Amino acid sequence: MDIYKNLPPLEKTRNGKPYEIAPELRNRVNSLIRRECCNCVNKNCITLEDYDSHTCPQLISLSVCCKWFRWAVLPLDEALEAEIYKNMDRKRCVICGTVFLPGSNRARYCRSCAAKVHREQKKESARKRRSM
């Protein structure tokens, strides 16, 4: 499960608690998990490493507690994701259009595009300096 370990950590609210799923959204979340999650087999989570059958923790929890659900399953239903994370300040990248969580109020690019833009700006700055 190297892929699972390489996922980014779960976001927390400003007071340090995980984001909660409203009770009226629980049925939509559970049906999304049963339909789309490759780790949920017969309501059991196969990523739990003791090789015993355990109920998927995300199915019984009222908060976002599974990284695989957060980063691989939830983005498949953008409306549901927006309802759960409605109080997060998200922005859309100017270049690629993906939604990202900005580190400051001046951020315009997602991480991957920011690195590319920064490289291009450094190249242009070096060209200008050399031409003088």
LOVEX-651825 format. One record per residue (C-alpha): x negated, y, z negated; residue number from 1; residue in one letter. Coordinates in Angstrom, 2 decimals. Each point is the difference from the previous one (the first is absolute). Layout:
<recs>
X	Y	Z	NUM	A
...
</recs>
This chain:
<recs>
0.00	0.00	0.00	1	M
-2.74	2.48	0.93	2	D
2.50	2.14	1.86	3	I
2.12	0.42	-3.13	4	Y
-3.01	1.13	-2.05	5	K
-1.01	2.59	2.63	6	N
3.35	1.79	-0.15	7	L
0.03	3.45	-1.63	8	P
1.32	0.22	-3.56	9	P
3.64	0.75	-0.70	10	L
0.97	3.64	-0.39	11	E
1.15	1.20	-3.40	12	K
2.36	2.80	-0.96	13	T
-1.42	3.15	-1.60	14	R
0.42	-1.53	-3.45	15	N
-1.93	-3.15	0.98	16	G
2.92	-2.42	0.37	17	K
0.70	-2.02	3.16	18	P
2.71	1.25	2.33	19	Y
3.40	-1.37	-0.93	20	E
2.53	-1.52	2.37	21	I
3.49	1.35	-0.56	22	A
2.55	-2.73	-0.81	23	P
2.03	0.86	3.10	24	E
-3.08	-0.67	2.17	25	L
-0.84	-3.35	-1.57	26	R
2.09	-2.08	2.42	27	N
-1.63	1.68	3.00	28	R
-3.47	-0.56	-1.49	29	V
0.67	-3.65	-0.77	30	N
1.41	-0.72	3.45	31	S
-3.03	1.70	1.57	32	L
-2.33	-2.16	-2.09	33	I
1.84	-3.22	0.85	34	R
0.05	0.91	3.71	35	R
-3.46	1.46	0.57	36	E
-2.45	-0.97	-2.76	37	C
-2.28	-2.81	1.10	38	C
-0.97	-0.71	-3.63	39	N
3.58	-0.60	-1.16	40	C
1.08	-3.57	0.70	41	V
3.34	-1.11	-1.47	42	N
-0.15	2.98	-2.39	43	K
-3.41	-1.19	-1.27	44	N
-3.20	2.01	0.40	45	C
-2.86	-1.99	1.52	46	I
-2.67	2.62	-0.80	47	T
0.08	-0.79	-3.71	48	L
-3.15	-2.06	-0.36	49	E
0.96	-2.75	-2.43	50	D
1.70	-2.02	2.80	51	Y
3.19	-0.39	-1.99	52	D
3.36	1.24	1.19	53	S
0.73	3.43	-1.45	54	H
2.82	2.31	0.91	55	T
-1.24	2.96	2.01	56	C
-0.57	2.79	-2.55	57	P
1.18	2.65	2.45	58	Q
3.38	-1.74	0.35	59	L
0.73	0.26	-3.72	60	I
-1.65	3.34	-0.74	61	S
1.60	3.44	0.15	62	L
-3.34	1.64	0.79	63	S
-2.51	-0.31	2.82	64	V
-2.42	-2.54	-1.45	65	C
-1.37	-1.94	2.99	66	C
-2.72	1.44	2.24	67	K
0.96	-2.26	2.91	68	W
3.61	1.19	-0.20	69	F
-1.10	3.64	-0.22	70	R
-2.50	0.04	2.85	71	W
1.17	-2.79	2.36	72	A
3.75	-0.47	-0.45	73	V
1.49	3.33	-1.12	74	L
-1.34	2.05	2.98	75	P
2.16	-2.20	2.26	76	L
3.08	1.82	-1.34	77	D
-0.96	3.68	0.05	78	E
3.35	1.20	-1.33	79	A
-0.25	-2.26	-3.05	80	L
-3.60	1.07	-0.59	81	E
1.04	3.65	0.14	82	A
2.79	-0.61	-2.52	83	E
-2.32	-1.73	-2.47	84	I
-2.82	2.54	0.37	85	Y
2.25	3.05	0.47	86	K
-1.82	2.15	-2.54	87	N
-3.46	-0.63	1.44	88	M
-1.42	2.84	2.05	89	D
-0.86	-1.63	3.28	90	R
-1.29	1.60	3.18	91	K
-0.24	-1.10	3.60	92	R
-3.44	-0.11	1.67	93	C
-0.40	2.65	2.71	94	V
-1.92	-2.38	2.28	95	I
1.51	-3.49	-0.31	96	C
3.32	0.81	-1.66	97	G
-0.24	-2.51	-2.85	98	T
1.36	0.94	-3.41	99	V
-2.65	0.40	-2.70	100	F
-0.31	1.16	-3.59	101	L
-2.10	3.20	0.04	102	P
-2.78	0.61	-2.50	103	G
0.62	3.77	0.09	104	S
2.54	2.43	1.39	105	N
-2.35	0.82	2.91	106	R
-0.32	-3.56	1.35	107	A
1.05	-0.37	3.64	108	R
-1.38	-3.41	0.96	109	Y
0.18	-3.58	-1.27	110	C
-3.28	-1.52	-1.24	111	R
-1.01	-1.65	3.28	112	S
0.78	3.06	2.11	113	C
-1.64	2.32	-2.56	114	A
-3.27	-1.87	0.40	115	A
0.17	0.31	3.80	116	K
0.87	3.70	-0.12	117	V
-2.80	0.67	-2.49	118	H
-2.51	-1.74	2.30	119	R
1.18	2.04	2.98	120	E
-0.24	3.24	-1.98	121	Q
-3.55	-0.86	-1.08	122	K
-0.97	-0.78	3.58	123	K
1.42	3.31	1.24	124	E
-1.73	1.92	-2.80	125	S
-3.35	-1.63	0.83	126	A
0.44	0.79	3.71	127	R
0.73	3.64	-0.80	128	K
-2.99	0.29	-2.32	129	R
-2.36	-1.58	2.57	130	R
1.21	2.25	2.83	131	S
-0.90	3.20	-1.87	132	M
</recs>
